[in-house]
Amino acid sequence: MTIEHYENTPVADTLEARNLASAMTRGARSLCPACGEAPLFESGLQVNSQCGHCDEELLHHRADDFPAYLNIFIVGHVVVAAMMIAYQWQLMNMWTLMVVTIVASILISVLAMRPLKGMVVGAQWALRMHGFGGHDEQD
């Protein structure tokens, strides 16, 4: 179904706008995108099915692989740029540079994954995607 279909329904007329920036910020802080009070994640990267504070259903999210793609994009640009600068200026020998690059890539990837997934879930909630808008998904 197209966006125009949802814009012309009575449900779309009665729904209040959701702030995309605040929802993504709350998600990045691992908090519920609706209220910002309860934790978004149950454990690891597992999203709670419902907010413990505002009872917003969070099971509609479909973050899938998008946070991983964002993570690869960010880590690739940051680490490869730093590696190229270190190599060009000969700040360390090749083996040390290789070990530092690998460790930095793993560390940044692990630290960035949860905030990125939270941001994606927050964006989906704010944009009323995948059932967050009160309508059923139509394939």
Secondary structure, 3 states (H helix, E strand, C coil): CCHHHHHCCHHHHHCCCCCHHHHHHHHHCCECCCCCCCECEEECCEECCECCCCCCECCCCCCCCHHHHHHHHHHHHHHHHHHHHHHHCCCCCHHHHHHHHHHHHHHHHHHHHHHHHHHHHHHHHHCCCCCCCCCCCCC
